[in-house]
Amino acid sequence: MPDPSSFAVPTRFDGARDRVAVIVPGVGYSPARPLLHFARGVLLQHGWTVQELWWQIPDGFRQFTLDERIAWVERQVTGAVDAEEGACRLVVGKSLGSLACGVAADRNLAAAWLTPLLTYDQVARSLRRAKAPTLLVGGSADALWDAQVAESLHHDVLEIPSADHALELAEDTVGSVDVLRQVVARLHRFIGSLDH
């Protein structure tokens, strides 16, 4: 019988040792989903090492208070960043992952937040403290995106008209692929700017 570990999905992709990016998922949006899959591809194209975080949401997570959710996400991300022993220079996070934007701000890490939870005051406050290059990407049809907050933060912002929380367009698959292309192109530009 084959060793089951031989079928394991890789979570680390090696590039430059001194430039590590940690990819942080959402609740049900794993690193295998399109936005994070192509973010990994862009990072590798630019020579970064990529460490994907795959997490198991704890039982009862829906009953956690916001502070408990933030603490849980921050523990996961802090552990991943610390494991890189100073080489982590970028966090790319989706949705729930943006609850770790305080970690990025405190450690002066560049960040790309895809559908950050801008309706949460704690997230907006942490993003206000962020001094490192930061990209915010959201859709105007996402109830957790706040365009006014995004603009007030003075970070790089890409808002996709009519896109939902998955950065997709309702009942428009081809249009959703075009949205994915826009997001990947902006990530390519943003990550390229970090190389200088």
Residue, then its C-alpha position, 0 to 999 in steps of 0.5 A: m500500500p502506498d504511503p499516504s503522506s506521498f499524496a499530501v498537498p505541498t504547503r511550502f514552495d521554495g524561492a529566495r530564503d530571505r523573502v518568505a510570504v505567508i498565505v493565510p486562508g479564509v474560513g472556507y477559502s483554502p490556499a487551493r482556491p483561485l485567488l490564493h492559488f494564483a497569488r502563490g503563482v505570482l509570488l513564485q514568479h517573483g522568486w519568493t518562498v511561499q508558505e501556505l497556512w492550511w487551518q482547521i477551524p475549531d469546533g464552536f468557532r461561530q460562537f467565539t467572540l470577535d476578540e476570540r476569533i482575532a486571538w485565534v487567527e493571530r496565533q496561527v499567523t504569528g506561529a507561521v511568521d515566527a517559524e521563518e526566523g525573520a525571513c517573512r516579509l509579506v502576508v497575503g490573506k483572505s477574509l478571516g485571515s485579515l483578522a491578523c492585520g494587527v500582526a502585519a502592522d506590529r511587525n512592519l510586514a507588507a500585506a495584500w488583503l483580499t476581501p478584508l473584513l473592513t466592517y470590523d473596527q479592529v481590522a480598520r484600526s490595525l490597517r491604519r497603523a500599518k506603515a509597510p506597503t499594503l494592498l486591499v482588494g474588495g468587491s462593491a457587492d461584498a457586505l464585509w467591504d467598506a469602500q469609504v474605510a478602504e479609501s480612508l486608509h491611504h493604502d493601495v486599493l482595488e475595488i471590483p464593481s459588483a463583485d461579492h465576498a469571493l470576488e466573483l460576479a453573481e451569475d457571470t462565470v466568464g466575468s468572474v474569470d475577468v475579475l480574477r485576472q484583474v486581481v492577479a494583475r494587481l497582485h503582480r504589480f504590487i509584489g513586483s513593487l516590493d522587489h525594489 
